[in-house]
Amino acid sequence: MTAGTLSLGVRRLDERVSVVDIEGDITAASDDPVAAAYAEAAGGATRAVILNFTGLEYMNSGGIGLLVTLLVRANRAKQRLLAVGLSEHYRQIFELTRLDEALRPRVVRLTLRIPYADGPALAACYERGRVLSREDEPEGIRLEVELPRRMLASLEGYRVIG
């Protein structure tokens, strides 16, 4: 779908997840093509729609308003609306408008180093998250894990940066 300086592509990752690839500008004038792309992406058994902003060149307050409308539609349909590929500029705008809280994944992938003596933290990762890899090191167990975002604060001290 193309409208002015906006091009939208819809693709399915599987029967439950769709991606809307965004290239160009999103403004209030983008309402019809954005709504059509969302409707295509959200159909069927879709549980999550990912908005891929990698190709976004410009978005104004009208475009932000369109995203809020999509968020309301997704919530009514009991679907998740997620955003990926935002530039630093738009990431800051999403933080200011608090759209980042509504459009971010509920899980986060991170690397942790948990001391051998801290069994409860290790158990929490296995019980409430998804361990992707485990490596025993002299300082403790290094995990690559996907965890619910709400668990981050309790495990922040174990986070490996870099």
Long-range contacts (C-beta under 8 A, 24 or more apart in sequence): 1-33, 1-36, 1-37, 2-33, 3-29, 3-30, 3-32, 3-33, 4-29, 4-30, 5-57, 5-58, 6-30, 6-33, 6-34, 7-55, 8-33, 8-34, 8-36, 8-37, 9-37, 10-37, 10-40, 10-41, 13-50, 15-44, 15-45, 15-46, 16-45, 16-46, 16-47, 16-48, 17-46, 17-47, 17-48, 17-49, 17-50, 18-42, 18-46, 18-48, 18-49, 18-50, 19-49, 19-50, 19-51, 19-52, 20-49, 20-50, 20-51, 20-52, 21-52, 21-54, 21-55, 22-51, 22-52, 22-53, 22-54, 22-55, 22-56, 23-55, 23-56, 23-57, 24-55, 24-56, 24-57, 24-58, 25-56, 25-57, 25-58, 25-59, 25-63, 26-56, 26-58, 26-59, 26-60, 26-62, 26-63, 26-66, 26-67, 27-58, 27-59, 27-60, 27-62, 27-63, 28-60, 28-62, 28-63, 28-65, 28-66, 29-62, 30-62, 30-63, 30-66, 31-66, 34-66, 34-70, 35-66, 35-69, 38-70, 38-73, 42-73, 42-74, 42-77, 42-79, 46-79, 47-79, 47-80, 48-79, 48-80, 48-81, 48-82, 49-74, 49-79, 49-80, 49-81, 49-82, 50-82, 50-83, 50-84, 51-81, 51-82, 51-83, 51-84, 51-103, 52-84, 52-85, 53-83, 53-84, 53-85, 53-86, 53-87, 53-90, 54-84, 54-85, 55-85, 56-85, 56-86, 56-87, 56-90, 59-90, 59-93, 64-93, 64-97, 64-99, 67-99, 67-103, 68-99, 71-99, 71-102, 71-103, 80-105, 80-106, 104-149, 105-149, 106-148, 106-149, 107-146, 107-147, 107-148, 107-149, 108-146, 108-147, 108-149, 108-152, 109-144, 109-145, 109-146, 110-144, 110-145, 110-147, 110-152, 110-159, 110-160, 111-142, 111-143, 111-144, 111-145, 111-159, 111-160, 112-142, 112-143, 112-145, 112-155, 112-158, 112-159, 112-160, 113-137, 113-139, 113-140, 113-141, 113-142, 113-143, 113-158, 113-160, 114-140, 114-141, 114-143, 114-158, 115-139, 115-140, 116-140, 116-141, 118-158, 121-154, 121-155, 121-158, 124-151, 124-154, 124-155, 125-155
